[in-house]
Each structure stands twice: as structure tokens, then as C-alpha cells.
Amino acid sequence: MTHEFEVAKQVRLPADPEAVWDAVATGPGIDSWFMGKHEVDAGARRVRFRMGEFTSEAEITTWEPPHRFAYRATPAPDGSFDAFEFLVEATGGGTSVLRFIHHGFTAEDWGEEYHEGFSRGWDMYLHTLGQLLRYFPGRRAQFVLASGPESSAAPEAWRKLVAALGLPATPEAGQPVHFEVDGLPAIDGVLDYPNAHYAGIRTAGALYRFHERSALGMPIAVGHHLFFEADPEEQSKVWQAWLERVLG
């Protein structure tokens, strides 16, 4: 039995509709603020997604640049699927409003806590989209994914992660951040997104994102967007080793 779900968000973005469209309706644009690797083929009306070993394909159901983009994934054998819609409107002064809807059916009977966590995730990603448009306009990022050890699925592991980032127990947006990762130059930036489940750090060349996932029974993960030349696989190995060291 499948269960219907919907998450709807509205955000004001510091860019005109054409720039927002480029970020939400092209593969490299999406990769620069959302997870995974995307390919948007408007001619074939397909969106292809890959993250690790997982792949999926979706049909573009609406293509009206630069204002409306929607696509729906091919349903799984159990009938579950995801569909996404982006509505972009100019609001003057080089800004736009994005209305976003993620809906579909899932085989899981989501409880309220899970649904709230799902909604929080979109808040973080749409905030990251705003950071991309404000601080990295026209630039492309490579996505880097790594997961902590299984023990970091425990709620108390987040405190260890926050401490490893050199942050106080209750960090505040805008505060400077400095920490070191073996194999990388020292990381200096600004905390742009702090709460009990996410830590977002913006530097001159990256948007670093740390995810607390204990409510899902999953370990802490990172999903970074790097705007400098780097090998994503090698970067993933470096961050994997760092997570295992600080959270193991």
C-alpha cells in the first residue's frame, strides 16, 4: 500500500528568474545546491539522477522557461514515485520568488517526525540554493558525498561533529568557522546554516553541508558543493576518513 505525501515551500531568492531557472532546471545547476548528479535533457523530456550506486529517471511534465519546470520519476514496482515542480516569478530589483512542491507516493507510512525531518531537509537545500545564487552566481560545483561510521547514527554523535568543526554547543549563524581536515588546506568560512540537524559552512570556494540523520536511523553524512577544481571521488575518501576519525 502506498501513501501520498506533499511538501510545499516558498522562498525569495537573490536573482532574476533566468538565473534561478539555470540553477533549478539544468543538471550542473541542480548539482550545485542539491544532492547527487543530475542530467536534464529538455529535448528528450527526461531528467536522470545518480547518487552512488542509485540511479533513477524521470519524465519532464512541464517545461516553460524561465518560469515553470516539473518532472515525475518513473514509478517503482510498488507504485511509489517522486514528482517535483518549480514555479519562478520575478519580484523586482533582481529578485525572484520560487514556489516549490515535492509530492508523490511512498511505500512507507511516514510518521509526523519523519515528515517534519523531510520538510527540514528541503529548508536546508533551498537555503543552499539561495547561497549559490548570492555568493556563487554563474558558477558550477561538484557534489561530494560521504557518510560517518554506523555509530554516528546515535543522537549524541552530533555533538562530537559540532565540536570537531570548532563550534560551540549552540552555534549562531554568521560566526566564523575554522577547522582542519587531514589532506586538505585549513577550512575557514562562515556558518551560514545552523540548527540541531544541519550545519552549513560557506567559504570562498565551497558550500559545506553536514547532516544529522539519527531520526532516520542513519549515520551523519556530508554533502558538499565544491566550486574549485577537485576529484569528487578523492574528496569523498578524504571526508570519509575525517568522519570516521572524529566520530568513531
C-alpha angles and dihedrals in degrees: 000000000000127000125213120232138177135187118188125187138174124199136172112229131201096234141071120262093262092057092044090050091052089053098046103031105043127070097235090044094054092045088058094066109011132058126272135009120302136192118193113196106183093178093056091034091232137130117198123197132192132178117167108313094340120099133174140172131214138190119239103233098177128028114173108145128239097006114040132031126165136166138176126208122233107266117253120237089266091056097253120137143156127230128188133196129187121192115187125192130177115240100183133257093063094301134116141195117231119202110195130188127185112185142149142106130299133193088223121087096226117213121215093262092054092047091050090051090050090051091048089054091058090049088058095045094048089049087053089052088056091050090051093052095045102041105022105033113177093002128122128221136203116230118232122192130189136157132214125234119290089256089067089072086082113099093236091062091077091067089056091050093050090050091049088056089056092247129137120248090263106036122192130218114259098028118131119256129205126174139141133235120193109252096021135083114262111282117232121176149113128284102240100168121030128168139124093282107032140038118194121190123188121201132172089271110024150034106222115198127191120191128203108204106168092124087064093046089246131127125254112278139190125219108183131183111211119196094188133077108280142137106251093207093051091045089051091054091050093051092044090056091047093051092049091049098048097036103032 
